[in-house]
Amino acid sequence: MPASFLTAILPMRQSMTAFARATEETARWRISVEMKSVNHRFLEIQVKMGDTLRHLEGVIRERLQAAVARGKVEVWLFVEALGESSSQRLDSAALAAWLQRLGTADPQGALGKPAWSDMLALPGVLVKEHDSEDALDAAVLRLFDAALADFLAMREREGAAIAAVLGARLDSMSAVLDGVVADLPQLQEKTAASLQERLRALQYEADPAVAGQALSQILAKMDIQEELDRLHFHIEEARKTLQQDGAIGRRLDFLMQEFNREANTLGSKAGDNAQSQASVELKVLIEQMREQVQNLV
């Protein structure tokens, strides 16, 4: 494959789903190329073509492997001959040999001069000359390259669209976390007031130091600062990853697992209904992102 072509198709952020079709018709052939891809953990290539093109399969696979990192890719190549795909040429050596034989058989020319139509009908005088395989191969590969360029362009468009969706979901996650952080001081005040109210209800006058220690223990169990910090860190890491080219799907999939782990811990430590609801909202956003990430290379 030419270096300039490789440079043009090296992958940016790509979706694993795409479809492309290209056709070309000449005086002698009708050629068509189709390719599609769907999600797959690795790169799997299936090439379907007639036996006359089977010798091109290795080249086709090389070009796909150079341009595609992941996905199940299926390629179909069809070639249909239009009209007579061969011509004839005169074999002058065979004609001369036949003339020599006739001269030997009829040295006096008693049979008369043979007609050209009879001479051309003799075996080996007219030889069928098939179209050059190189010309057909070149046409097929040229069309394949065109289809591959469209195919990759669609993967990149879809990849960019998915990245935009993921970016919006990350913004929503940040907004949820900002709301949780903003409510923390009020939640701590409510927790302290609730503890004092419970003590009064029990008609128990606690030593201020003891009450303070009890409050500290309660707040420690409710402390979600570590989870908030890690979620913010993972959000920034995901944003950086979305700005990168090449294969980013597996890294994002790992981050989705980390998001989910921290959101679950946040829910288990929830100090009020607002934090519980925030945990649910985060998990919904994470699941939406996870489904989209499965489509990325």
C-alpha positions as CSV (number, residue, x, y, z in Angstrom):
1,M,0.0,0.0,0.0
2,P,1.4,3.4,-0.8
3,A,2.7,5.4,2.1
4,S,0.5,8.4,1.2
5,F,-2.6,6.3,1.3
6,L,-1.6,4.9,4.8
7,T,-1.1,8.5,6.0
8,A,-4.5,9.4,4.8
9,I,-6.3,6.6,6.6
10,L,-4.5,6.2,9.9
11,P,-7.2,6.0,12.5
12,M,-8.5,8.8,14.7
13,R,-11.2,8.1,17.3
14,Q,-13.3,5.5,15.6
15,S,-16.6,3.7,16.1
16,M,-16.5,0.0,15.4
17,T,-19.7,0.2,13.3
18,A,-19.6,1.4,9.7
19,F,-20.7,0.5,6.2
20,A,-19.4,1.4,2.8
21,R,-20.0,0.4,-0.8
22,A,-18.3,1.4,-4.1
23,T,-19.0,0.3,-7.7
24,E,-17.3,0.8,-11.0
25,E,-18.2,-0.3,-14.5
26,T,-15.8,-0.4,-17.4
27,A,-16.3,-1.7,-20.9
28,R,-15.4,-5.2,-19.8
29,W,-16.2,-5.4,-16.0
30,R,-18.7,-4.4,-13.4
31,I,-16.9,-4.3,-10.0
32,S,-18.4,-3.8,-6.6
33,V,-17.0,-3.7,-3.1
34,E,-19.0,-3.7,0.1
35,M,-17.7,-3.7,3.7
36,K,-19.3,-3.4,7.1
37,S,-18.1,-3.7,10.7
38,V,-19.7,-4.3,14.1
39,N,-18.4,-4.4,17.6
40,H,-15.8,-7.1,18.6
41,R,-13.2,-7.4,21.3
42,F,-10.5,-7.8,18.8
43,L,-10.0,-7.5,15.0
44,E,-11.7,-10.2,13.0
45,I,-11.7,-9.9,9.2
46,Q,-13.8,-12.0,6.8
47,V,-13.2,-11.5,3.0
48,K,-15.7,-13.0,0.6
49,M,-14.7,-13.1,-3.1
50,G,-14.7,-15.4,-6.2
51,D,-11.9,-17.7,-6.9
52,T,-10.6,-15.5,-9.7
53,L,-9.8,-12.8,-7.1
54,R,-8.7,-15.1,-4.3
55,H,-5.0,-14.2,-4.9
56,L,-5.8,-10.6,-3.7
57,E,-7.1,-11.7,-0.3
58,G,-3.7,-11.2,1.4
59,V,-3.4,-7.7,0.1
60,I,-6.9,-6.9,1.2
61,R,-6.2,-8.2,4.7
62,E,-2.9,-6.2,4.9
63,R,-4.7,-3.0,4.1
64,L,-7.4,-3.6,6.6
65,Q,-5.0,-4.5,9.3
66,A,-3.1,-1.3,8.7
67,A,-6.1,0.9,9.0
68,V,-8.5,-0.9,11.5
69,A,-7.6,-1.8,15.1
70,R,-10.8,-3.5,16.4
71,G,-14.1,-4.8,15.2
72,K,-15.6,-7.6,13.1
73,V,-15.1,-6.5,9.5
74,E,-16.7,-8.2,6.5
75,V,-15.7,-7.5,3.0
76,W,-17.4,-8.6,-0.3
77,L,-15.8,-8.2,-3.7
78,F,-17.8,-9.0,-6.9
79,V,-16.6,-8.9,-10.5
80,E,-19.0,-9.5,-13.4
81,A,-17.7,-9.7,-17.0
82,L,-19.6,-7.5,-19.4
83,G,-19.7,-9.0,-23.0
84,E,-16.7,-10.7,-24.5
85,S,-13.8,-10.3,-22.2
86,S,-11.2,-11.7,-24.6
87,S,-9.9,-10.9,-28.0
88,Q,-8.0,-12.9,-30.6
89,R,-4.6,-12.4,-32.3
90,L,-3.0,-14.0,-35.3
91,D,-0.2,-16.5,-34.5
92,S,2.0,-15.9,-37.6
93,A,4.2,-18.8,-36.7
94,A,1.3,-21.2,-36.7
95,L,0.0,-19.8,-40.0
96,A,3.4,-20.2,-41.6
97,A,3.6,-23.8,-40.4
98,W,0.2,-24.5,-41.9
99,L,1.2,-22.9,-45.2
100,Q,4.3,-25.0,-45.3
101,R,2.3,-28.2,-44.7
102,L,-0.1,-27.3,-47.5
103,G,2.8,-26.6,-49.8
104,T,4.3,-29.9,-49.0
105,A,1.0,-31.7,-49.5
106,D,0.1,-29.9,-52.8
107,P,3.4,-28.8,-54.4
108,Q,1.7,-28.3,-57.8
109,G,-1.1,-26.1,-56.4
110,A,-3.7,-28.4,-57.8
111,L,-6.0,-27.6,-54.9
112,G,-5.9,-23.9,-55.6
113,K,-5.1,-21.0,-53.3
114,P,-6.7,-21.6,-49.9
115,A,-9.3,-19.0,-48.7
116,W,-8.4,-16.8,-45.8
117,S,-11.5,-17.9,-43.9
118,D,-10.3,-21.5,-44.2
119,M,-6.8,-20.6,-43.1
120,L,-8.0,-18.6,-40.0
121,A,-10.2,-21.6,-39.0
122,L,-7.2,-23.9,-38.8
123,P,-6.2,-24.9,-35.2
124,G,-3.8,-22.5,-33.5
125,V,-3.9,-19.8,-36.2
126,L,-6.1,-17.5,-34.1
127,V,-5.2,-17.4,-30.4
128,K,-7.5,-16.1,-27.7
129,E,-5.9,-13.3,-25.7
130,H,-7.5,-12.8,-22.3
131,D,-7.6,-9.4,-20.6
132,S,-4.6,-8.7,-18.5
133,E,-5.1,-10.0,-14.9
134,D,-2.9,-7.1,-13.7
135,A,-5.4,-4.6,-15.2
136,L,-8.3,-6.3,-13.4
137,D,-6.4,-6.5,-10.1
138,A,-5.5,-2.9,-10.3
139,A,-9.1,-1.9,-10.9
140,V,-10.3,-4.0,-8.0
141,L,-7.7,-2.7,-5.5
142,R,-8.3,0.9,-6.6
143,L,-12.1,0.4,-5.9
144,F,-11.3,-1.3,-2.6
145,D,-9.2,1.6,-1.5
146,A,-12.0,4.1,-2.3
147,A,-14.5,2.0,-0.3
148,L,-12.0,1.7,2.5
149,A,-11.6,5.5,2.7
150,D,-15.4,5.9,2.9
151,F,-15.6,3.1,5.5
152,L,-13.0,4.8,7.7
153,A,-14.5,8.2,7.3
154,M,-17.8,6.8,8.6
155,R,-16.1,5.2,11.5
156,E,-14.4,8.5,12.4
157,R,-17.7,10.4,12.1
158,E,-19.4,8.0,14.4
159,G,-16.4,8.0,16.7
160,A,-16.6,11.8,16.9
161,A,-20.3,11.7,17.6
162,I,-19.9,9.2,20.4
163,A,-17.1,11.3,21.9
164,A,-19.4,14.3,21.9
165,V,-22.1,12.2,23.7
166,L,-19.6,11.0,26.3
167,G,-18.4,14.5,26.9
168,A,-21.9,15.7,27.6
169,R,-22.5,12.8,30.0
170,L,-19.2,13.7,31.8
171,D,-20.4,17.3,32.2
172,S,-23.6,15.9,33.7
173,M,-21.6,13.8,36.2
174,S,-19.6,16.9,37.2
175,A,-22.8,18.8,37.8
176,V,-24.2,16.0,40.0
177,L,-20.9,16.0,42.0
178,D,-20.9,19.8,42.3
179,G,-24.4,19.5,43.8
180,V,-23.2,16.9,46.3
181,V,-20.2,19.0,47.3
182,A,-22.4,22.1,47.8
183,D,-24.8,20.2,50.1
184,L,-22.0,18.8,52.3
185,P,-21.9,21.7,54.9
186,Q,-25.6,21.7,55.3
187,L,-25.7,17.9,55.7
188,Q,-23.1,18.1,58.4
189,E,-25.1,20.7,60.3
190,K,-28.2,18.6,59.9
191,T,-26.4,15.5,61.2
192,A,-25.1,17.4,64.3
193,A,-28.6,18.9,65.0
194,S,-30.2,15.4,64.6
195,L,-27.7,13.9,67.1
196,Q,-28.5,16.7,69.6
197,E,-32.2,16.2,69.1
198,R,-31.9,12.4,69.7
199,L,-30.0,13.0,72.9
200,R,-32.6,15.5,74.1
201,A,-35.4,13.0,73.2
202,L,-33.6,10.5,75.4
203,Q,-33.3,13.2,78.1
204,Y,-29.6,12.6,78.1
205,E,-27.2,15.4,78.8
206,A,-24.0,14.2,77.2
207,D,-20.6,15.6,78.0
208,P,-19.7,18.0,75.1
209,A,-16.5,16.1,74.5
210,V,-18.4,12.8,74.3
211,A,-21.0,14.2,72.0
212,G,-18.4,15.7,69.8
213,Q,-16.6,12.4,69.6
214,A,-19.8,10.6,68.7
215,L,-20.6,13.2,66.0
216,S,-17.0,12.8,64.6
217,Q,-17.5,9.0,64.3
218,I,-20.8,9.5,62.6
219,L,-19.4,12.0,60.1
220,A,-16.4,9.7,59.5
221,K,-18.7,6.9,58.4
222,M,-20.5,9.4,56.1
223,D,-17.3,10.9,54.7
224,I,-17.3,10.7,50.9
225,Q,-14.5,13.1,50.1
226,E,-12.3,10.3,48.8
227,E,-15.0,9.1,46.5
228,L,-15.7,12.6,45.3
229,D,-12.0,13.2,44.6
230,R,-11.6,9.9,42.7
231,L,-14.7,10.6,40.6
232,H,-13.4,14.0,39.7
233,F,-10.1,12.5,38.8
234,H,-11.7,9.8,36.6
235,I,-13.8,12.4,34.9
236,E,-10.7,14.5,34.0
237,E,-8.9,11.3,32.8
238,A,-11.9,10.4,30.6
239,R,-11.9,13.9,29.1
240,K,-8.2,13.6,28.3
241,T,-8.7,10.2,26.8
242,L,-11.5,11.5,24.5
243,Q,-9.1,14.1,23.1
244,Q,-6.6,11.3,22.0
245,D,-6.6,9.7,18.6
246,G,-6.3,5.9,18.0
247,A,-7.8,3.1,20.1
248,I,-9.4,4.6,23.3
249,G,-12.2,2.2,23.9
250,R,-10.5,-0.2,26.3
251,R,-9.2,2.6,28.5
252,L,-12.6,4.2,28.6
253,D,-14.2,0.9,29.5
254,F,-11.8,0.6,32.4
255,L,-12.7,4.1,33.6
256,M,-16.4,3.1,33.4
257,Q,-15.7,0.3,35.9
258,E,-13.9,2.7,38.2
259,F,-16.8,5.2,37.9
260,N,-19.3,2.5,38.9
261,R,-17.2,1.4,41.8
262,E,-17.0,4.9,43.3
263,A,-20.7,5.6,42.6
264,N,-21.7,2.4,44.5
265,T,-19.5,3.4,47.5
266,L,-21.0,6.9,47.4
267,G,-24.5,5.3,47.6
268,S,-23.5,3.1,50.5
269,K,-22.2,6.0,52.5
270,A,-25.1,8.3,51.6
271,G,-26.1,10.5,54.6
272,D,-29.4,11.6,53.2
273,N,-31.9,11.1,50.4
274,A,-30.1,13.7,48.2
275,Q,-26.9,11.8,48.3
276,S,-28.7,8.6,47.5
277,Q,-30.4,10.2,44.6
278,A,-27.1,11.6,43.4
279,S,-25.6,8.1,43.5
280,V,-28.5,6.8,41.4
281,E,-28.1,9.6,38.9
282,L,-24.4,8.9,38.6
283,K,-25.0,5.2,37.9
284,V,-27.6,6.0,35.2
285,L,-25.1,8.3,33.5
286,I,-22.3,5.7,33.8
287,E,-24.4,3.0,32.3
288,Q,-25.3,5.3,29.4
289,M,-21.7,6.0,28.8
290,R,-20.7,2.3,29.1
291,E,-23.1,1.4,26.3
292,Q,-21.6,4.1,24.1
293,V,-18.0,3.1,25.0
294,Q,-18.7,-0.4,23.7
295,N,-18.8,1.0,20.2
296,L,-15.4,2.7,20.3
297,V,-12.2,1.2,19.0
